[in-house]
Amino acid sequence: MMKQHNESYQNYEGNIYTGEKLFYTGTQVYYYEVCHRKLWLYSRHLEMEKSSDKVALGALLHETSYPRLKKHEVLIDSLIKVDILEESGKVLEVKYSNKMIEASRLQVLYYLYYLKRKGFDGLIGELRFPRQKRKEDVILTKEKEMEVEAALQHITQLIGLPSPPVVEWSGICRSCAYAEFCWG
């Protein structure tokens, strides 16, 4: 996964696509909406999440939630990993909390956009928040497609910066895996 990402990043010449191929992960798209500095650091393989209890809890919740739900995890192009619900064919994303709902929506929209580019048009996404007992459908409309494309263009600009973007402290910094790195 990382090798392909590195090659795509090194071949970057100002376009989102390398040979009409998208090369961002769902995590990068999610971080774009959460914090531009976090996106920049993660894109340079400073992956602080590996030591984060919250990330571990989220992964555990993803694995153990909805045990009766028939789903298949699919890795596409060694880049994005999605869960497909067997009965409905929806693209499923399970989140620990709905705190970052806009980032979660954008991530699922990106998955739908990516899959559409691969020839799977008309799919619907579904966000699930088991702790809140909430779910939400995510639909890729033309407007949302343009939103994803704008985000991808901005991601390209941000990760191309020579140094991390300056950000201001916010409430989410308190529980961020990168807090010590940013605010030391």
C-alpha angles and dihedrals in degrees: 000000000000094000094057091045091051093050092049092048092049091049092051111129104174099293130102091229132060104205091343089306124128114224108184125104125230088247091058091051090048092049090049089065094041103045132342093212091053089051092050093048094045091048088058091053096256091140106178092166092085089077096039119113091202092056090048090051090050092051091049091049090050091053098044103036120099098009092177093052111104108225139152123214110221127192110206122199089341084281114084128034118202136174115228118203109227099215100044103021089230121153105243128207119180117201131190092224140006090227092107096039096147091053090047092050092049091050092053091044088053091052090051091046091049092049091047089055087053091054100265100122126174098031120148125216127218127203116201127193105187096184090056092037088232135134133182134191117232118204126191106226125174089261092050090047089056089048090054092048091050090049091050091051091050091046088054090053094046098049090045091062114112092228134024117281116258112250135180125237114265136172093268090060089072093069099029119122087224096052095104091049094049102036101019 
